[in-house]
């Protein structure tokens, strides 16, 4: 078992206080958006086995079967297939969707054939993998997830009583679900930028007057004035997670995180197609090809407890499994030894992982087959894979 040294990413949308407060350190004044735990090439965790710090990705490259286990290496290849994060949103992230595995392979191969540089700002596919993800709230956490029913979206837009929104209301009420959602999102993203900016300004003012369930869109418009994503956001379900609750984001589901601190886990991919709330490239035709135009409930997840004390967040993906252990003072130790690689993250208390003392924000990597035991008191999240 190895204690991890992790990189904090300073994305502009990050909270300046949430991660420092969890770690018990002074804020720097700069945004601290995500702390990465894993072997992602962009910022791999580092560890020291007595010969100086090394990147976890290098250790896995050197001995994938030993670090990951033969079964995981055989199923997912010689790489850790997930990335675990602390995510602290101080302002809204971009409205986005992720491709499924077939779409990612096709899109990546196409851009490779066309010679689109991997770091080009207009490149959509950074790799050939899909990016299912799960966010579990550590604090109250606000987000957008999946389309509302068209009649519900129409009712929200109609209440704002903004003339330039009325054509969208009519489309939402006049067509079958898939056609209605597709036509309105297409119209919003294709609108004249100056006209859309005026619509967003008027919409934000109306939302502020109405208050109530319109209030979140005032904040979104404040952070992204004139952005068509403000109107697109109104087509989606607004979700408020309480600590311990989670959301699973599958392929093609539009979503955005708005505010709060959570533990996020995802398949190890960078493939994102943006719908708005961003200054970055929005590829409208490709986005419309990937989005699943169907209304759905957000599906808030709560962990399923087992006799072993593990509380598992059930998801349909094999690249990751996230669970939680809450250890009360004096409780018996929990044995987490497994034939799969694990990352353990402490979020509360002072538990011990084997002989390593953990504090909030501390994490460890457990190679496949290595003994892993939790004791003491506190909360620990466990990330692993499904074989």
N, C-alpha and C positions, 0 to 999 in steps of 0.2 A: 504494500500500500504506500502511495506516494502523495505527499502534500503538494498541491498545485499552486503555482504562481500565475496569476491571470491578468490579462489586459483589459482595461476599461476603455470603451470606445466613446469619444467625445462628440457624438452626433448632436446637431444643433437642437433637435427636439427633446433632448434629454433633460431630466430634472437635475438641478444643481445640488440638491440636498438628499434625495431618497437613498441612493447607494451609500454615500458617506454616513448617513444616520444608521443604516443597517450595519456597516462595518465598524462603527464607533470611531470614525476619524473626522477631522475638521473638513468642511467643504472647501474646495479651491476657488469657488466662484464661477468655474467653468462647468458647462453641462457634462454630466456623466450618465450616458444613456444606457450602455450595455456592458456587462462584464461577461466575457466569453470563457467557457470551460470546455475544453475538448482539443481536437487536433485539426481544426480548420486552418488551411494554409495562410489565411489572412492574418491570424493572430493566435497561433497555437499556445496552449498552456505550456508552462515549463516546470520541470521537476529536477531534483538532484538525488542521484543514487550513489553519491559519494565521490564522484569524479567531476563535479561542477554541474551547473545548470544545463539541461538539454531540452529541446522542444519535444513534447509528447509525440508529435507527428514523426520526428526522426526516429524515435525509439520504436514506434509501430512499423515504420518502413523497414527497419533493420531486422525485426523479428515479429511479423504479423501474427503468426500462429501462437507464439508464446504470449503476446500481449492481449490479443483479442480472443484467443481460443480457436481451435481448428474449425468448429462449427460456424462461428460468426465470420471468420475469415473466408470460409468456403461459400457462405451465403451472400455476404455483402462485399467481398473483395478485401484486399489488404489495407483497410482504412477504417477508422472509427466512423460509423454511419450516422452519428447524431452530433448535434452541437447543443450544449446546455448553456443557458444565459440567465443572469439577472437583468431584467429590463425595467427601466425607470423612465416613463413618459411624462415629461413636463408640459408638452404641447402635442397636438395630433401628429401621428405618423402619416405617411402617404396612404391614400386609399388605393388598394392593390389586390391582385389575384396571383395565384401560382398555377403553373401548368401541371397536368398529370404526367406520368412517366413517359408515355408514348409521345405526347406533345413536346416534352422537354428534349427527348432524343431527336425528334424530327427538327425542331427549331434550332437546336445546337448544330446539327449536321448541316442544315441549310446555311446558317451564318458562317460556318467554317468554309463551306464550298464557295461562298461569295466573298470570302476574304475580309469579313468585318473584324477589325481588331478587337481582341478580347476586352480591352479597356476603353473601347469607343463609347461615348456617352449615349449613342443611339442603339447600342447592342442590347438585345433582350435576354439572350440565353448565355450565361456565363459557364454553364456546364450542362451535362446531359441527364441530370437527375431531377426528380420532383421535390417538392418542398412542403409536405404536410407539416403542420406545427400545432403545438398546444401551449396555451398560456394559462397559468394558475396564479390567481391573485394572492399577494401577500398583504396588500392594503385594499380598500375599496378601489375598484378598477373599472374605468369606463371604456367602452369600445363600440364599434359598429360591426355587424356580422350578418351576412346574407340579406337577400332582398325581402322587404315587406311584401305582403299581398298587395297587388296593384290598387285595390280599392282603399286600402289603408294609406298607401302613399298618396293617392289622389285626395283623400280627406285632409291629410296634413297640409299638402300644397294649397288646397282650396281655402283652408282657414286663414292662410297668410294674406289672401285677397290682393295678390300682386298680378297685374294685368299680363305681364310677360310669362307668368307661370301657367296661365289658363290653358294654352295649347297642350301643355304636358298633362294637365288634369284631364282634358278631353281624351287624349290618347290612352291614358291609364284606364279610363272608364269604358272605352269603346272597343278594345281589342282583347282577345284571349291573353292569358297571363304571359306566356313567353314572348309573344309579339309586342305586347304593351311595354314590358320592361326593356326589351331590346330597342324598340323605337325611341323611347324616352331617353335612355342612356346615350344612344347614338346622337340624338338631337342635341342633348346637353353638351356633349364633347365636341360636336361639329359646329356649334353656334359661333357667330362672330364674336371675337374676344371683347371688343368694346361693349357690344350689346350685353354679353354675358356678365361683364364686370358691373354694369348698371343694374342688371337683374339681381346679382348677388348682394349689392349694396342695399337695394330696396327690400330684398328678402330678409337680410339681417336686421334691418330696422323694424320690419313687421314682426319678426320673431322676438325681438326684444320687447316690443309692446305687448305681445301676447303672453310671454313668459311660459311657465309650466313646462310641458314636454317640448316646447320650441327652444328653450334656453340653451341646450347643448350646441345648437347651430349658430348661436350668437358668438360663442367662444371660437368655434371652428372658423367662422368668417373673420373674426378678429385676427387670427393667426395667418389666414390665407385670403386676404381681401381680393375680391374679384375672381377667385379661382372657381372654375366650373365644378370642381369636386365638392364644393359646398352644397350645390343642388343635387349632385349625385348622392351625397351622403344622406339626403332625405328619403332616398329610395330604399335605404337599408334599415335593418333592425338596430335600435339603440339598446345596448346591453350594459347593465351595471352589475359587476361581479362583487360578491363579498369575499373576504379572505377565506381561502380554501376552495373556492369555486373556480371552475376552469372552462375554457372554450377550446374545442378542436376545430381547426381550419383546414378543410380539405381542398382539393384542386378545384379551381373555377369559382370559388366562393369569394365574392368581394368583401373586404374587411379593412378596418383601420383601428389601431389602438389610439385612445385619446388622452388618458391620464391615469397614472397609478403605477405601483410597483408590483412586479410579478416574476415568477420563475417561468421561463420559456424554454421549450425544447423543440427541435425541428430536425428533419432530415438534413444532411450536410449538403446544402445547395444554396446558391445565390440567385436563383431565378425568380424575378419579380417583374410583373407587368403592372404599370401604374395607371390609375384612373383619374387621379387628381390629388389635390392638397400637396403639391410638390412643384418645385421649379425644374425638376428633372424631366427627361424625355417621356412623352406619352405616345405610344404607338397605337393609335386608335384601331386600325384594321386588325392588328394582331390581338389586341385586347378583346375585341368583340368576338374573335374566333375562340378565345380561351374561356371567357366568362360563361358560367352556367346560368341561364336566364330562367330561374325558377324560384318562387317564393319558398322560404323555409323558416322554421323556428330556429333560434340560435342554438338550442340544445345545450343549456348550461350543465356541466358535468360536476358531480360530487364524487369523492373517492369511495370505492367499495372496500370495506374493511375485511380482513381475513383473520383467522385464529392466530397467525404468526405476528400480528400487530402491523402488518403492511397494509397501507391504504392505497389502492391502485386506481389510477385514472384510466379507464378503458378507452382505447382508441382502435381504429381499424388498420393501423400501420405496424409493420414489423421493425422498421429502422430504429424505433425508440419505444421505450416504455417508461413512464414516469410514475413514481409512487412516493408516499410520504410515511415517515415514522415519527410518531410523537411519543417521547419517552418521559414518563412521570418519574419523579424522584423515588428511588428505591425499587424501580421496576427491574425485572430480570433482563439480562443482556439479550440482544436480538442478533441472531446469526444470519448474515447476509451473504455468506459464501456462495458463489455461483460459477457456472462454467462459461459465463459471458463477461465482457468488460463492463465496469461500472464507474460512474462518477457520483460521488456523494457530496452534497452541499448542505451545510448547516445554515438555518435561517433564524434560529432562536435557541437560547440557552447555551450550555457548555457541555455537550455530550463528548464522549470519546469514541473514536474509530480505531479499534485495536489499541495501540498505546499512544495515539496522536490526540491531543486535546484540541477540540474544535470550538470556534466562536462564530457568531453570525457573519456570514460571507465567506468563511473558510471552506475549502473543498479538497477532496482527495481523489486520486485515480486508483482503482483496484484492478489489476490485470486478471484475466480470466483464470479461475481456479484458485486464486489466492484467498487465504482466510480473511474474512471481514466480519467484525463483530462491533455492534454499537452498544454502548453502556452510558450510564449517567442520565442526565435529564436534558431535554431540548427537542428541537424539531429538525429532522434531516430529510432532504429529498434525495431519492435514489433514481438515477438515470441508467438504463441499460438497454438491451435489444431483445427481440423476441426470436427465438430459434424454433 
